[in-house]
Amino acid sequence: MSQTHLPHLGVLLLPHIRVQNANAISSPLTWGFPAITAFTGLMTALERRLGPQAGINLLGVGVVCHGFEAQVTTEGYTRAFHLTRNPVLQDGSTAAIVEEGRVHLDISLVFEVRLAEALLDDAARETLAEHMVQTLAGMRLAGGSVMPPLASSKRRPSRPLLALVPDDPEEQREQFRRLARRLMPGFALIARDDLLAQRLAELRVQHPQASTLDAWLDLTRWTSRAVARSTTDTEGAPDSHTAWVTDPRPGWIVPIPVGFTALSPLLAAGSVAGARDMATPFRFVETVWSIGQWISPHRLQCVNEMIWQSGHDHDPTQPSEHGLYRCFIDPQATAATPN
């Protein structure tokens, strides 16, 4: 069902989803929380599984993490993934071990949606929200398994929410404040492309040849530097020493993959051997990275500040087409995000 047939804007909350053994290797350069493309992919798969008869379109998804348990062994500063031993080969030799990173998650998903006229009724929306929870329970999320709530959990199972977005701006803010309370304690992952552009401008003041990669690397590391300090001892005599000081960071920022960019032109369907789908045009791509920030939901002003959407610039008729497929948050929504 097309969005033009669904005129009513709504918000959907699927709270405290337990995911076991999700993929913790989010890109060739990052590990930890799954890539945001895993959640936009889940959104597309969920809408397709519901079908047009459900009367709902999923436009974007926000992710809030309540619990993160990486399956790693820690020894000092070194961490190693827990790996499984594959069965031996037919000749009895040891099979190669493919490194896989896994993580257990407790997350909440917030969707921006559009609803059909039939879902203006409160009871109909409640029924659909429960149905979506049951549908999600049979799906995979970032390669992990969606698990039922723990029987030993002291927390009462949270119910999903599917609500209409009011027209009045003040009522919208009040609705989000109530939603943010349900998302706490937890941290929402938002886009901070602005920090990347800001750091690049700062680096180019002293190093005009600095690139976006230099700014990205500078933002994603902890930088400590030796600073000379002058103090006085107990007798009042001057005393000079050196102290190691860590540069401040603008919030809890992290490097994240946000999509893909083309390495080849769009190839005809079936022209590349070994492709998963021989009926869909194919192109080779590589990962695109940016900067994200984990922030408590109560510090956000509206739901749009945490909603990720997916888009692309593919237009074969345009010579400037770069084949960029990436996830983003509305820049107007993130402009007022606090550091």
C-alpha positions in Angstrom: 0.0 0.0 0.0 1.5 3.3 -1.0 2.0 6.1 1.4 -0.4 8.4 -0.4 -3.2 6.0 0.7 -2.2 6.4 4.4 -2.6 10.0 5.4 -2.3 9.7 9.2 1.1 10.0 10.9 1.8 7.8 13.9 4.5 6.5 16.2 5.1 2.9 17.1 7.1 1.7 20.1 8.3 -1.9 20.4 9.9 -1.9 23.9 12.6 -4.1 25.4 13.3 -6.6 22.7 15.8 -9.2 23.7 18.2 -10.3 21.0 20.6 -13.1 21.4 23.8 -13.5 19.3 23.4 -10.4 17.1 26.2 -9.5 14.8 28.8 -7.4 16.6 31.1 -6.9 13.6 29.3 -3.9 12.1 31.8 -3.1 9.4 35.4 -3.8 8.3 36.7 -1.1 10.7 34.2 -1.1 13.6 32.8 -3.6 16.0 30.3 -3.4 18.9 26.7 -2.4 18.3 25.1 -3.7 15.0 25.1 -1.4 12.0 22.1 0.8 11.6 21.4 -0.8 8.2 20.5 -4.0 10.1 17.6 -2.1 11.7 16.4 -0.4 8.5 16.5 -3.8 6.9 14.4 -5.2 9.7 11.9 -2.4 9.2 11.6 -3.3 5.5 11.3 -7.0 6.2 8.7 -6.4 8.9 6.5 -4.2 6.6 6.7 -6.8 3.9 5.7 -9.6 6.3 2.7 -7.6 7.5 1.5 -7.0 4.0 -0.5 -4.1 2.6 -3.7 -5.4 4.3 -2.2 -4.3 7.7 -2.7 -0.6 6.7 0.6 0.6 8.0 3.8 2.0 6.4 7.0 2.1 8.3 8.9 5.3 7.3 11.9 5.2 9.7 13.3 3.6 12.8 14.9 4.7 16.0 17.1 2.5 18.2 17.5 2.7 22.0 19.9 0.3 23.7 19.1 -0.7 27.3 21.6 -3.6 27.6 24.7 -4.7 25.8 26.7 -7.9 26.5 29.4 -8.5 24.0 30.5 -12.2 23.8 34.2 -11.5 24.3 37.1 -12.5 26.5 38.9 -9.6 28.1 42.5 -9.7 29.1 43.9 -6.3 29.9 43.4 -4.0 26.9 42.9 -7.0 24.5 39.5 -8.4 23.7 38.8 -11.6 21.7 35.5 -12.9 20.4 34.1 -16.2 21.6 34.3 -18.4 18.6 32.6 -21.7 17.8 34.5 -24.8 16.7 33.2 -26.0 13.3 32.8 -29.7 12.5 35.8 -31.5 10.9 35.9 -32.0 7.2 35.1 -35.3 5.4 38.8 -36.2 5.5 39.0 -35.6 9.2 41.0 -32.4 8.9 40.1 -29.3 11.0 37.8 -26.8 9.2 38.8 -23.2 9.1 37.4 -20.9 11.8 35.5 -17.9 10.4 35.7 -15.1 13.0 32.2 -14.1 14.1 31.4 -11.5 16.7 28.3 -11.8 18.8 26.4 -9.7 21.3 23.3 -10.0 23.4 21.1 -6.9 23.3 18.1 -5.4 25.1 16.8 -2.7 22.8 13.6 -0.7 22.1 12.6 0.2 18.5 10.7 3.4 17.7 9.1 3.7 14.2 7.7 6.6 12.4 4.6 5.3 10.6 1.7 6.2 8.5 -1.7 4.6 9.2 -4.9 3.9 7.2 -8.3 5.2 8.2 -9.2 1.8 9.8 -6.5 2.4 12.4 -8.0 5.6 13.9 -9.7 3.4 16.4 -7.7 2.8 19.6 -8.6 -0.9 19.9 -7.5 -1.5 16.3 -4.1 0.1 16.8 -3.6 -1.9 20.0 -4.4 -5.1 18.2 -2.0 -4.3 15.4 0.8 -3.4 17.8 0.4 -6.7 19.6 0.4 -8.5 16.2 3.6 -6.7 15.2 5.3 -7.9 18.4 4.3 -11.5 17.6 5.5 -11.1 14.0 8.8 -9.7 15.1 9.3 -12.7 17.5 9.6 -15.0 14.5 12.2 -12.8 12.7 16.0 -12.3 12.9 17.5 -9.0 14.0 21.0 -8.2 12.9 21.5 -11.9 12.5 20.4 -12.6 16.1 17.4 -14.4 17.5 14.6 -12.4 19.1 14.0 -14.0 22.5 10.9 -14.0 24.8 11.2 -12.1 28.1 13.0 -13.8 30.9 10.7 -15.6 33.3 12.9 -14.5 36.2 12.8 -10.9 35.3 11.4 -8.6 38.0 10.3 -6.0 35.5 6.8 -6.2 34.2 6.7 -6.9 30.5 6.3 -3.6 28.6 3.4 -3.3 26.2 3.9 -2.0 22.7 2.4 1.4 21.7 0.9 2.6 18.4 -0.4 6.1 18.7 -1.4 8.9 16.3 0.8 12.0 16.2 -1.3 15.0 17.3 -1.3 18.1 15.0 -0.6 20.6 17.8 3.2 21.1 18.3 2.8 21.3 22.1 0.9 18.1 22.2 3.6 16.5 20.1 6.2 17.5 22.6 4.2 16.2 25.5 3.7 12.9 23.6 7.4 12.5 23.1 8.1 13.3 26.8 5.9 10.4 27.8 7.6 8.2 25.2 11.0 9.2 26.4 10.2 8.2 29.9 9.3 4.7 28.7 12.7 4.5 26.9 14.7 5.2 30.1 17.1 4.0 31.3 18.7 3.7 27.9 20.6 5.5 25.1 19.4 6.4 21.6 21.8 6.2 18.7 21.6 9.4 16.6 23.6 10.8 13.6 26.2 13.5 14.2 27.5 14.3 10.7 27.8 17.9 11.9 30.6 17.0 14.3 32.6 15.4 11.5 32.3 18.6 9.4 33.1 20.8 12.4 36.3 18.7 13.3 37.4 18.8 9.6 37.2 22.6 9.6 39.2 22.7 12.9 41.9 20.5 11.5 42.3 22.4 8.3 43.1 25.6 10.2 46.5 24.1 11.0 46.7 21.4 8.4 45.1 22.6 5.1 45.6 19.1 3.5 43.6 17.3 6.2 40.9 15.0 4.8 37.5 13.8 6.1 39.3 10.5 7.0 41.7 12.5 9.3 38.7 14.1 11.0 36.9 10.8 11.4 40.0 9.1 12.9 40.6 12.1 15.2 37.0 12.0 16.5 37.0 8.2 17.1 40.1 8.0 19.3 41.0 9.1 22.8 43.8 11.6 22.6 46.1 12.2 25.6 48.8 14.8 25.7 51.5 15.9 28.2 50.8 19.2 29.7 53.3 21.2 31.9 51.9 22.1 35.2 53.3 24.6 37.7 52.4 24.2 41.3 53.9 25.0 44.7 55.0 22.5 47.3 54.2 22.5 51.0 56.9 25.1 51.7 55.6 27.4 49.0 58.5 26.8 46.6 57.6 26.5 42.8 57.3 22.9 41.6 57.0 22.0 37.9 55.8 18.7 36.6 54.1 17.1 33.6 50.6 15.7 33.7 48.8 13.6 31.1 45.5 15.2 30.1 42.8 13.6 27.9 41.2 15.9 25.3 37.5 16.4 26.0 35.0 14.7 23.7 31.6 16.3 22.6 29.4 13.6 24.2 29.5 9.8 23.8 30.4 9.8 20.2 31.2 6.6 18.2 32.3 5.7 14.7 29.4 4.0 12.8 28.8 2.6 9.4 25.8 4.3 7.7 25.5 2.6 4.4 27.4 1.9 1.1 28.8 3.6 -1.9 29.2 2.2 -5.4 32.4 0.7 -6.7 31.0 -0.3 -10.0 28.2 0.8 -12.4 24.8 -0.8 -12.0 25.0 -4.2 -13.7 22.2 -6.1 -15.3 20.3 -8.7 -13.3 21.9 -12.1 -13.7 25.1 -10.8 -15.1 27.2 -11.5 -12.0 27.8 -15.1 -11.0 27.1 -16.0 -7.4 24.7 -13.1 -6.7 22.0 -13.8 -4.1 19.2 -12.5 -6.3 19.6 -13.1 -10.0 16.5 -11.1 -10.8 17.7 -7.8 -9.3 20.4 -5.4 -10.8 23.7 -5.7 -9.1 26.6 -3.4 -8.2 29.8 -3.7 -6.1 29.9 -1.4 -3.0 32.0 -0.5 0.0 31.1 0.8 3.4 30.4 4.4 4.2 31.3 5.6 7.8 30.2 8.6 9.8 29.9 9.7 13.4 27.1 8.8 15.8 26.2 9.7 19.3 24.6 7.7 22.2 22.3 10.1 24.0 19.7 9.7 26.7 16.2 10.1 25.1 15.2 12.8 27.7 17.7 15.1 26.1 16.0 15.0 22.8 13.2 17.4 21.8 11.2 15.3 19.4 11.0 11.8 18.0 12.4 12.9 14.6 15.8 13.5 16.2 16.2 9.7 16.6 14.5 8.4 13.5 16.8 6.9 10.9 15.7 6.7 7.3 17.3 5.1 4.2 17.8 6.7 0.8 20.0 6.7 -2.3 21.0 9.0 -5.1 20.7 6.4 -7.9 19.5 8.0 -11.1 21.0 6.6 -14.3 20.0 9.7 -16.2 22.1 12.0 -14.1 25.9 12.1 -14.8 26.6 13.2 -11.2 25.1 10.0 -9.8 27.5 8.5 -7.2 25.6 5.4 -6.2 25.4 6.4 -2.5 23.1 4.2 -0.4 23.1 5.4 3.2 21.0 5.9 6.3 20.4 9.4 7.7 18.5 11.4 10.2 16.7 14.6 9.1 19.3 17.3 9.4 16.7 19.8 10.5 15.8 17.5 13.4 19.4 17.0 14.5 20.4 20.7 14.3 19.2 21.4 17.9 20.6 18.2 19.4 22.7 19.0 22.5 26.3 17.8 22.8 
